Amino acid sequence: MAAPMKIIVTGAAQGIGRAVALRLAVRDAYLAVWDTKAEGVEDTAALCRQQGAMARAAVVDIGDAKQIEAAVAVFERDWGRPDGLVNNAGIFPRARALDMDLAEWEQVVRVNLTGTFVCARTVAALMKEDGRGAIVNMASGRALAGAANGAHYSASKGGIIALTKSLAHDWAGYGIRVNCVIPGITDTAQPRIEMGDNELYAMGAHIPLGRIGQPQDIAAAVAFLLSDDAAYITGQSIAVNGGAIMIP
């Protein structure tokens, strides 16, 4: 029997991050779920434990490298070196480019892109010792299509796609696979910043598969990329969007 996987999931208090954690919460798995929302991430950990996982919540701001390094050190101390990392955490404020404060731009890039890099690098340093590991980064359809009021968000997510390929090159020799999932519009809190439920669900009519995505759709792709079934896949960005954005 294979040893249980030990995985870190960031941004796990709600939405896609929670769905990923629950998808990975098979019996005997070791899950560290991180978020800045203490109550939400504790609820996620509790739900994972109900499925038989060993799950612990931690309040971690991935915009702070010291917090990342401290949380990874606790993981290693208690459970050993991680097998997997899901870089899902991110922020998504809205502002048009001409009105955007530079501090807001820098915050989004620091959390979404730099935070993803620091998490990946910190965990990969441990995975290297085992000669194996899998990292999945979360981008966005906005990385491909852009957003009129989200230049900072789109740019940070586009950077994640390029970062994924670069890290896959750098770390393949250590047996570490790095891939990326690109969700389309998904039934989470993020699109509700700008639209209500009716408008959100109506967008499904314009998607080839006839509906918007559910967090579970994204979680399934993440779980596959972490698994041994994806052992020969690295440096790839997989769009999970019902066909809404076709990647050449």
Backbone as a ProteinNet text record, in pm:
[ID]
protein_1_A
[PRIMARY]
MAAPMKIIVTGAAQGIGRAVALRLAVRDAYLAVWDTKAEGVEDTAALCRQQGAMARAAVVDIGDAKQIEAAVAVFERDWGRPDGLVNNAGIFPRARALDMDLAEWEQVVRVNLTGTFVCARTVAALMKEDGRGAIVNMASGRALAGAANGAHYSASKGGIIALTKSLAHDWAGYGIRVNCVIPGITDTAQPRIEMGDNELYAMGAHIPLGRIGQPQDIAAAVAFLLSDDAAYITGQSIAVNGGAIMIP
[TERTIARY]
84.9	0	88.2	51.6	129.6	118.4	226	224.6	128.1	62.1	-29.8	46	-17.8	45	39.3	140.6	149.3	149.3	43.7	17.3	-16.7	29.4	-6.2	-99.6	-209.9	-303.4	-318.8	-284.3	-298.3	-431.8	-479	-606.7	-721.9	-725.4	-816.9	-940.3	-967.4	-1080	-1214.6	-1214.7	-1341.7	-1315.9	-1423.2	-1414.4	-1329.6	-1245.4	-1163.6	-1067.1	-1006.3	-911.3	-974.6	-1094.1	-1163	-1198.1	-1245.5	-1281.1	-1159.3	-1044.5	-921.4	-886.2	-890.8	-858.2	-949.8	-1078.9	-1173.9	-1151.8	-1114.3	-1086.3	-963.3	-868.5	-744.9	-755.8	-866.5	-880	-920.1	-843.2	-866.9	-814	-859.9	-821.2	-669.2	-619.7	-477.7	-391.6	-448.4	-369.6	-334.1	-221.6	-180.2	-197.5	-284.8	-315.2	-289.8	-210.5	-198.5	-274.6	-376.1	-456.8	-428.2	-394.7	-353.7	-448.5	-465.6	-541.2	-522.1	-562.7	-564.1	-695.4	-795.6	-926.2	-928.7	-910	-892.2	-1013.6	-1132.1	-1251.2	-1276.4	-1264.4	-1290	-1193.1	-1065.4	-967	-977.5	-1017.3	-1042.8	-1161.2	-1263.8	-1379	-1335.5	-1248.9	-1200.2	-1125.9	-1038.2	-963.7	-1057.9	-1161.1	-1256.8	-1329	-1368.5	-1435.3	-1342.7	-1215.1	-1118.4	-1099.2	-1097	-1083.3	-1203.3	-1319.9	-1439	-1425.9	-1343.5	-1321.2	-1204.3	-1144.1	-1039.6	-898.2	-883.9	-750.4	-696.7	-565.7	-499.8	-484.4	-567.1	-569.6	-548.9	-463.5	-437.9	-448.7	-509.5	-524	-416.6	-374.6	-281.3	-316.1	-306.4	-325.9	-192	-186.1	-62.3	-94.3	-23.4	-32.4	81.1	49.4	156.4	223.2	174.9	247.6	364.6	384.6	490.5	580.1	700.3	789.8	822.5	836.1	869.9	758.5	633	522.3	521.9	550.4	557.1	665.5	783.6	896.4	869.1	804.6	773.8	670.8	569	464.4	518.6	607.2	668.8	756.8	828.3	912.5	828.9	711.1	622.4	574.2	539	494.9	603.9	727	836.6	862.8	857.6	882.2	780.2	653.8	546.5	521.6	535.4	493.4	603.5	714.9	818.4	805.1	878.4	881.3	752.4	698.5	573.8	594.9	489	487.6	425.3	333.9	260.7	233.2	216.7	182.5	83.3	-23.7	-120.8	-118.8	-67.3	-59.5	-188.2	-287.4	-418.1	-444.8	-378.2	-409.7	-385.9	-471.5	-454.3	-557.2	-533.9	-627.8	-670.8	-787.1	-842.1	-917.7	-851.6	-918.2	-945.5	-1038.2	-1076	-1043.4	-979.8	-950.3	-906.9	-950.9	-905.4	-762.3	-688.1	-544.4	-511	-585.7	-555.1	-586.6	-672.8	-712	-640.5	-562.7	-504.4	-388.2	-393.9	-282.4	-166.5	-44.8	70.1	84.9	49.5	58.6	-33.3	-149.1	-240.1	-181.1	-122.4	-53.5	53	135.8	246.5	196.9	86	30.9	-19.3	-89.4	-142.6	-28.8	72.4	186	260.5	275	346.1	273.7	143.2	68.5	54.9	3	-32.9	88.9	183.6	296.7	416.8	460.9	575.9	542.5	422.4	382.3	384.2	336.5	341.9	486.3	574.8	715.8	779.8	755.8	818.8	767.4	636.9	582.9	647.8	652.8	707.7	854.5	931.7	1075	1102	1027.3	1048.3	1016.6	907.3	868.4	960.3	999.3	1085.7	1220.9	1269.5	1397.4	1390.8	1272	1253.9	1228	1143.6	1114.8	1242.1	1334.3	1461.2	1531.6	1522.3	1588.7	1530.4	1401.7	1336.9	1345.2	1385.3	1393.3	1258.2	1155.7	1021.9	933.2	825.1	727.6	644.8	529.4	440.9	385.9	393.6	343.6	241.6	126.8	24.8	-2.5	18.2	-8.3	-142.7	-210.6	-341.8	-331.7	-361.9	-365.3	-511.2	-548.5	-684.7	-704.1	-828.1	-859.5	-827.4	-824.8	-791	-645.4	-563.1	-424.4	-418.8	-519.6	-523.7	-607.9	-717.4	-810.4	-791.7	-721.3	-709.7	-838.1	-834	-951.3	-942.7	-1048.8	-1048.1	-1023.7	-1070.2	-1051.1	-967.4	-876.4	-792.5	-657.1	-591.2	-459.8	-360.8	-366.1	-274.2	-301.4	-428.4	-465.1	-426.5	-462.8	-432.6	-282.3	-206.5	-61.2	-0.7	-49.6	5	-25	-143.1	-179.6	-107.5	-85.6	-4.1	137.8	189	321.8	329.4	220.5	219.1	234	172.9	187.6	333.3	398.2	539.4	627.3	596.2	672	664.3	547.1	529	624.7	633	721.5	867.8	904.3	1043.2	1081.7	995.4	1025.3	1027.4	940.1	940.3	1074.3	1127.5	1261.7	1366.9	1364.2	1467.7	1470.1	1352.6	1343	1316.5	1306.5	1280.8	1389.9	1513.2	1624.4	1617.3	1536.2	1516.9	1393.5	1327.2	1206.8	1084.3	1090.2	977.6	901.1	774.9	688.4	615.6	604.5	535.8	438.4	311	207.4	113	25	-63.4	-204.4	-302.8	-443.2	-495.5	-568.5	-625	-777	-838.5	-984.9	-1050	-1163.9	-1250.7	-1341.1	-1449.2	-1540.1	-1601.4	-1591.1	-1625.8	-1718.3	-1802.5	-1904.6	-1840.3	-1773.4	-1705	-1736.7	-1671.7	-1695.2	-1636.9	-1531.3	-1460.8	-1548.4	-1620	-1700.7	-1817.3	-1855.1	-1967.7	-1931	-1805.6	-1768.3	-1838.2	-1859.5	-1911.8	-2047.5	-2100.4	-2228.6	-2303.8	-2435.3	-2519.1	-2530	-2603.5	-2616.3	-2676.1	-2785	-2852.6	-2759.5	-2686.9	-2594.3	-2480.9	-2433.2	-2323.6	-2365.9	-2479.4	-2523	-2561.4	-2610.7	-2646.4	-2525.8	-2406.7	-2286.1	-2259.6	-2317.8	-2300.9	-2354.5	-2452.1	-2509.6	-2408.9	-2304.7	-2204	-2082.4	-2084.2	-1972.7	-2007.6	-1916.2	-1949.3	-2015.4	-1970.8	-2032.4	-2158.1	-2199.5	-2331.6	-2348.5	-2239.4	-2251.3	-2121.4	-2129.1	-2005.8	-1942	-1816.3	-1746.4	-1788.5	-1770.8	-1788.6	-1651.2	-1631.6	-1501.2	-1453.4	-1547.8	-1510.3	-1447	-1485.6	-1425.6	-1276.4	-1244.1	-1103.7	-1027.5	-1091.4	-1026.8	-989.9	-1074	-1045.8	-918.2	-899.9	-778.5	-655.1	-667.3	-554.5	-516.5	-615.9	-588.8	-518.8	-560.5	-494.7	-348	-320	-182.4	-92	-148.7	-70	-45.3	-125.8	-123.9	-15.5	9.2	104.8	54.2	-75.7	-127.7	-70.9	-20.7	39.1	190.9	248.3	391.8	480.1	427	506.6	459	394.5	342.5	409.2	476.6	532.8	542.2	536.4	546.3	422	310.4	188.1	89	10	-97.3	-228.6	-314.4	-435.9	-554.9	-625.9	-743.6	-864.7	-931.6	-1052.8	-1164.5	-1229	-1320	-1438.9	-1467.3	-1581.4	-1565.6	-1443.9	-1419.4	-1427.9	-1441.4	-1459.9	-1338.2	-1220.6	-1096.5	-1015.6	-996.9	-919.2	-774.3	-683	-541.4	-478.8	-404.1	-342.4	-249.1
-119.6	0	124.2	223.1	345.4	424.8	494.1	579.1	695.3	741.1	854.9	979.9	1060.1	1182.3	1290.7	1376.3	1490.4	1616.1	1697.7	1805.1	1934.9	2046	2180.3	2242.1	2299.4	2370.8	2512.8	2611.6	2751.2	2806.6	2910.1	2971.3	2873.3	2801.5	2687.7	2718	2844	2875.1	2865.6	2868.7	2871	2835.4	2827.7	2819.1	2704.5	2737.3	2635.7	2571.1	2650.2	2595.3	2493.6	2523.3	2426.1	2300.5	2317.9	2202.2	2114.4	2176.5	2099.7	2020.7	2085.8	2017.5	1898.7	1917.6	1808.8	1696	1728.6	1625.1	1542.9	1608.1	1540.4	1470.7	1494.5	1445.6	1299.1	1215.6	1071.7	1021.5	905.7	851.9	840	885.6	880.2	986.9	1072.3	1181.5	1281.6	1349.2	1456.6	1588.4	1674.7	1799.3	1918.3	2013.4	2143.3	2242.7	2304.5	2401.6	2540.1	2632	2766.4	2870.3	2978.1	3093.6	3206.1	3326.1	3437.2	3442.5	3370.1	3367.6	3251.9	3284.4	3180.9	3089.3	3146.3	3064	2972.8	3029.5	2950.1	2835.5	2859.7	2753.2	2647	2686.2	2586	2498	2558	2479.1	2380.4	2423.9	2334.1	2216	2244.2	2136.5	2037.7	2088.3	2000.6	1911.5	1967.6	1888.7	1781.2	1814.3	1715.8	1602.8	1636.5	1533	1438	1491	1406.8	1300.5	1329.3	1233	1139.3	1151.6	1060.3	1112.7	1237.8	1294.6	1344.8	1350.9	1423.8	1566.6	1658.1	1792.9	1897	1993.8	2104	2235.7	2332.1	2465.2	2557.5	2653.3	2756.2	2887.4	2995.1	3129.2	3173.6	3182.3	3216.4	3316.7	3427.7	3527.9	3500.9	3455	3419.9	3543.1	3660.3	3781.1	3809.8	3725.9	3741.9	3618.6	3630.5	3516.7	3450.9	3530.5	3474.3	3383.4	3421.5	3337.1	3205.3	3211.5	3089	2996.9	3051.5	2970.1	2908.2	2984.4	2932.6	2820.2	2836.5	2735.1	2607.2	2619	2500.3	2429.2	2506	2445.8	2365.8	2416.6	2344	2215.3	2223.7	2104.7	1997.3	2036.5	1939.5	1880.6	1964.5	1916.8	1811.1	1835.1	1747.8	1627.2	1646	1542	1498	1565.3	1534.2	1618.9	1580.2	1660	1642.2	1752.1	1741.1	1671.5	1602.8	1540.9	1632	1718.8	1802.2	1940.6	2034	2172.7	2223.1	2285.6	2351.8	2500.1	2578.6	2723.9	2787	2793	2846.1	2986.8	3027.8	3156.2	3273	3371.7	3492	3596.4	3718.4	3828	3884.8	3948.9	3993.7	4125.8	4231.9	4362.5	4410	4502.6	4550.9	4699.1	4739.7	4881	4895.6	5001.8	5029	5080.7	5050.6	5076.6	5222.9	5316.7	5458	5506.8	5434.1	5474.9	5396.4	5297.6	5203.7	5267.4	5257.1	5301.1	5202.5	5253	5165.6	5066.5	5106.8	5015.9	4895.2	4916.1	4804.8	4708.7	4763.9	4679.9	4593.2	4656.8	4585.7	4479.5	4506.9	4409	4285.1	4305.2	4192.1	4106.4	4170.8	4094.5	4023.8	4090.2	4029.4	3904.6	3913.4	3799.2	3690.1	3727.6	3625.6	3561.6	3642.5	3589.7	3559.4	3659.9	3636.1	3532.6	3537.1	3438.3	3297.1	3281.3	3150.6	3103.8	3194.1	3159.4	3119.4	3197.5	3168.4	3036.8	3012.9	2884.6	2769.4	2781.4	2673.6	2650.8	2757.1	2743.2	2683.2	2727.1	2678	2529.1	2488.4	2347.3	2263.1	2316.1	2239.6	2209.4	2296.9	2271.1	2144.8	2113.1	1989.4	1871	1892.1	1784.3	1733.1	1823	1786.5	1675.3	1677.3	1576.5	1436.6	1430.7	1302.4	1261.6	1354.7	1324.6	1310	1374.5	1367.1	1473.9	1503.6	1599	1653.9	1708.8	1766.9	1899	2000.2	2133.7	2172.7	2223.6	2274.3	2420.2	2507.2	2649.8	2684.2	2784.3	2824	2957.1	2953.9	3076.8	3121.6	3171.8	3220.7	3242.3	3227.4	3262.7	3407.1	3491.7	3632.6	3649.4	3549.7	3554.3	3548.9	3487	3471.6	3579.3	3617.6	3712.1	3855.4	3874.8	4007.7	4048.2	4163.7	4215.9	4366.7	4434.1	4580	4644.9	4583.7	4641.8	4550.3	4477.4	4386.9	4363	4470.5	4453.9	4388.5	4427.3	4369.4	4221	4184.6	4044.5	3961.6	4010.1	3936.8	3919.2	4025.4	4017.5	3918.5	3918.9	3825.5	3681.4	3657.1	3521.2	3477.9	3572.1	3540.1	3505.5	3575.7	3545.1	3405.7	3359.3	3224.7	3118.9	3141.4	3045.5	3037.1	3152.4	3152.8	3096.3	3130.9	3078.5	2926.8	2872.6	2727.5	2659.4	2709.8	2649.6	2660.1	2774.3	2794.9	2702.4	2690.1	2601.7	2456	2420.4	2283.4	2251	2347.9	2330.3	2314	2404.7	2408.8	2282.9	2228.1	2125.7	1985.5	1969.1	1835.2	1737.1	1785	1697.9	1649.8	1715.1	1672.7	1583.1	1552.1	1470.7	1548.2	1681.2	1765.9	1811.1	1777.6	1820.7	1949.4	2041.4	2168.2	2193.1	2202.7	2227.2	2337.5	2376.7	2490.3	2456	2499.4	2489.1	2629.9	2644.9	2774.2	2763.5	2801.5	2793.8	2900.4	2863.7	2963.5	3020.5	3085.4	3143.6	3030.8	3047	2939.6	2994.2	2908.8	2946.6	2966.1	3081.3	3116.6	3261.4	3310.1	3448.6	3550.1	3515.4	3613.7	3680.7	3605.6	3675.8	3752.5	3719.6	3788.7	3929.3	3965.9	4104.6	4197.1	4148.8	4234.6	4191.5	4076.9	4031.3	3948.7	3942.7	3861	3719.4	3635.7	3495.3	3477.7	3549.4	3530.6	3560.8	3670.5	3707.7	3606.2	3561.4	3464.7	3334.9	3279	3151.4	3166.7	3285.9	3308.2	3300.9	3326.4	3319.4	3178.4	3079	2942	2917.7	2997.5	2979.8	3009.1	3085.6	3122.5	3030.7	2932.1	2838.3	2710.7	2656.7	2539.5	2424.9	2394.9	2286.5	2329	2454.3	2496.1	2532.3	2550.5	2589.9	2652.9	2726.8	2776.2	2663.2	2681.8	2578.7	2575.2	2459.8	2441.4	2418	2456.4	2433.4	2288.9	2194.7	2053.5	2020.5	2092.5	2070.8	2103.5	2212.6	2253.7	2157.4	2118.4	2028.2	1895.6	1847.5	1719.6	1727.9	1839.9	1857.2	1866.7	1938	1950.1	1813.5	1736.6	1604.7	1514.6	1522.9	1444.1	1483.1	1612.7	1658.1	1623.6	1610.5	1569.6	1419	1343.9	1198.6	1135.4	1007.3	932.1	911.2	928.7	920.1	1030.3	1136.7	1248.1	1247.7	1130.5	1120.7	1168.3	1172.8	1216	1350.9	1427.9	1559.5	1666	1760.1	1875.1	1993.6	2113.5	2235.7	2269.2	2205.8	2223.9	2315.7	2385.7	2470.4	2418.8	2364.7	2300	2390.4	2429.2	2513.3	2427.1	2460.7	2390	2493.6	2502.8	2614.7	2579.8	2451.4	2411.9	2445.4	2476	2513.3	2661.5	2743.7	2887.8	2955.2	2908.8	2965.1	2848.2	2841.9	2733.8	2777.2	2693.5	2723.6	2649.2	2718.1	2648.8	2539.2
0	0	0	-84.5	-93.3	36.5	69.7	188.6	167.1	273.3	258.2	215.4	129.9	82.3	188.3	186.6	277.8	191.2	204.9	108.8	181	125.3	170.1	66.7	112.2	24.5	77.6	-3	38.7	-10.9	57.3	18.9	33.1	146.3	161	244.3	275.3	362.9	292.6	160.4	87.3	-58.9	-135.2	-280	-332.4	-430.5	-494.9	-396.1	-310.2	-214.5	-121.9	-73.2	13.1	-66.3	-189	-271.5	-298.3	-321.7	-342.1	-217.4	-102.7	22.6	46.4	22.5	44.8	-55.1	-176.8	-276.5	-236.3	-171.4	-131.9	3	73.1	211.2	214.5	147.6	155.5	289.3	327.9	458.3	470.4	582.3	618.5	551.3	465.4	407.7	516.5	497.3	586.9	511.3	560.3	491.6	582.8	533.6	598.8	513.3	569.9	496.2	552.7	463	502.6	445.7	519.5	470.8	570.6	532.4	626.9	704.5	659.3	725.3	824.6	951.9	1054	1066.3	1075.1	1096.2	976.8	857	736.8	720.7	746.7	726.2	835.9	956	1060.5	1021.2	960.6	914.6	806.6	716.4	611.7	671.8	767.3	832.5	900.1	965.2	1033.4	932.3	819.1	715.1	660.2	645.8	597	696.8	824.4	927.6	927.8	896.7	889.2	780.4	679.7	571.8	601.7	717.2	756.9	742.3	698.9	682.8	816.4	825.2	932.4	880.7	927.7	871.2	980.1	949.9	1041.7	966.8	1033	975.9	1031.2	948.8	994.4	926.3	1001	944.4	887.5	755.6	686.4	576.8	576	470.2	372.5	251.4	158.8	97.9	134.3	97.5	189.3	289.6	389.4	386.3	332.9	316.5	450.5	555.1	685.9	737.5	713.8	756.5	679.9	550.5	470.2	524.6	543.4	589.1	725.9	814.7	948.5	940.2	855.5	843.5	781.3	684	623.3	725.6	807	910.4	1010.1	1046.9	1137.5	1071.4	943.2	869.1	873.1	841.3	837.6	976.2	1078.2	1214.6	1256.1	1220.6	1268.7	1178	1046.8	952.9	855.7	855.4	757.8	632.6	530.2	407.2	327.5	271	194.9	61	16.4	-116.3	-221.1	-175.8	-269.1	-214	-305.5	-271.5	-373.7	-325	-412.5	-380.6	-474.2	-457.9	-510.1	-423	-462.6	-409.3	-302.9	-239.2	-333.7	-324.3	-405.1	-367.4	-409.8	-386.2	-520.4	-523.3	-651.2	-637.4	-591	-588.3	-730	-745.2	-877.7	-887.9	-996.2	-1021.1	-1166.4	-1230	-1365.9	-1361.4	-1467.1	-1466.2	-1440	-1498.9	-1480.4	-1339.9	-1270	-1134.8	-1025.9	-1065.2	-970	-893.8	-762.9	-680.8	-697.3	-707.4	-727	-612.5	-492.4	-377.8	-395.9	-458	-482.9	-585.5	-692.1	-791	-722.3	-641.1	-577.3	-479.8	-410.3	-318	-391.4	-502.5	-578.2	-633.5	-688.1	-741.3	-628.3	-513.4	-401.2	-350.9	-336.4	-284.5	-391	-508.4	-607.1	-673.4	-715.2	-791.4	-701.8	-625.1	-538.1	-431.3	-376.9	-276.9	-332.2	-455.6	-520.6	-535.6	-577.2	-593.9	-461.1	-356.6	-227.4	-171	-179.8	-133.7	-209.7	-342.2	-424	-392.1	-382	-357.2	-219.1	-119.7	16.1	25.5	-35.5	-32.2	-120.1	-235.5	-326.6	-263.5	-178.4	-111.4	-26.5	26.8	102.8	10.6	-91.5	-186.7	-253.2	-278.3	-342.8	-267.2	-135.6	-54.2	-75.9	-113	-139.2	-285.6	-372.1	-514.3	-581.1	-522.9	-581.3	-519.2	-588.2	-537.8	-652	-618.3	-719.4	-667.6	-751.5	-718.8	-824.3	-781.1	-872.6	-838.4	-935.4	-920.2	-982.6	-926.5	-977.1	-1050	-1178.6	-1257.5	-1271.6	-1387.4	-1409.3	-1557.9	-1602.6	-1740.5	-1771.4	-1668.7	-1689.5	-1733.8	-1705.7	-1752.9	-1904.9	-1967.2	-2112.3	-2178.9	-2113.2	-2174	-2125.8	-2013.6	-1955.6	-1885.8	-1821.6	-1750.7	-1747.1	-1788.7	-1796.3	-1661.2	-1555.4	-1421.7	-1332.5	-1396	-1318.6	-1381.7	-1425.7	-1489.3	-1394.3	-1267.4	-1169	-1149	-1138.9	-1120	-1242.9	-1361.2	-1484.1	-1502	-1475	-1490.6	-1391.8	-1269	-1169.5	-1208.3	-1261.9	-1300	-1428.3	-1519.9	-1636.7	-1595.5	-1496.2	-1444.2	-1386	-1325.6	-1267.9	-1377.2	-1493.3	-1603.1	-1646.4	-1663.4	-1702	-1591.6	-1466.8	-1353.2	-1348.2	-1373	-1371.3	-1468.1	-1589.9	-1690	-1646.5	-1591	-1549.9	-1435.5	-1336.5	-1223.8	-1267.8	-1361.7	-1413	-1478.3	-1553.9	-1612.4	-1502.6	-1405.7	-1302.2	-1216.3	-1186.4	-1083.7	-1135.6	-1267.8	-1321.9	-1280.7	-1276.5	-1238.6	-1095.4	-1012.6	-874.4	-858.2	-968.8	-961.7	-917.5	-924.8	-883.1	-1006.8	-1011.7	-1121.9	-1081.9	-1175.8	-1150.7	-1264.9	-1232.7	-1332.6	-1285.7	-1374.2	-1348.3	-1395.6	-1319.1	-1359.2	-1385.9	-1495.1	-1533.6	-1528.8	-1418.2	-1411.1	-1499.8	-1558.2	-1617.8	-1510.4	-1551.3	-1452.6	-1369.4	-1237.9	-1145.4	-1037.4	-986.6	-888.7	-751.1	-735.8	-611.5	-576.9	-472.3	-429.9	-527.3	-599	-680.2	-785.9	-872.2	-973.4	-914.3	-791.4	-729.6	-682.2	-693.9	-666.9	-765	-886.8	-993.6	-1047.3	-1002.9	-1056.6	-953.9	-971	-885	-937.8	-860.9	-898.3	-1036.6	-1066.9	-1195.1	-1311.6	-1302.3	-1408.6	-1420	-1305.2	-1305	-1373.4	-1333.8	-1391.4	-1537.9	-1577.2	-1717.3	-1809.2	-1754.4	-1836.1	-1887.9	-1820.6	-1865.9	-2005.5	-2047.7	-2181.1	-2291.3	-2260.5	-2360.2	-2357.2	-2270.7	-2257.6	-2333.4	-2413.8	-2494.3	-2417.8	-2296.8	-2220.6	-2146.1	-2161	-2117.5	-1972	-1898.6	-1757.6	-1712	-1600.6	-1539.8	-1459.3	-1422.7	-1347.5	-1202.3	-1142.3	-999.2	-936.5	-811	-747.9	-760	-757.6	-767.2	-902.3	-1007.8	-1139.1	-1136	-1069.8	-1059.6	-969.6	-859.6	-764.5	-829.7	-919.8	-985.6	-1068.8	-1137.9	-1218.5	-1129.6	-1019.2	-926	-870.6	-828.4	-771.4	-873	-999.1	-1103.3	-1117.3	-1121.2	-1141.5	-1023.8	-905.8	-789.3	-785.9	-857.8	-845.3	-932.2	-907.3	-988.2	-1130.3	-1153.6	-1290.1	-1379	-1318.4	-1392.7	-1381.3	-1357.1	-1328.9	-1443.7	-1565.3	-1681.2	-1733.9	-1648.6	-1687.3	-1602.3	-1665.6	-1594.4	-1689	-1632	-1710.1	-1789.7	-1756.8	-1834.7	-1763.8	-1845.3	-1793.1	-1852.5	-1768	-1812.6	-1782.2	-1887.9	-1871.4	-1838.2	-1730.2	-1688.1	-1694.1	-1809.6	-1832.4	-1919.9	-1938.2	-2019.6	-2166.9	-2208.1	-2346.6	-2372.9	-2267.6	-2286	-2347.4	-2314.4	-2370.9	-2423	-2552.2	-2610.6	-2620.4	-2565.8	-2569.5	-2685.9	-2776.9	-2889.7	-2841.4
[MASK]
++++++++++++++++++++++++++++++++++++++++++++++++++++++++++++++++++++++++++++++++++++++++++++++++++++++++++++++++++++++++++++++++++++++++++++++++++++++++++++++++++++++++++++++++++++++++++++++++++++++++++++++++++++++++++++++++++++++++++++++++++++++++

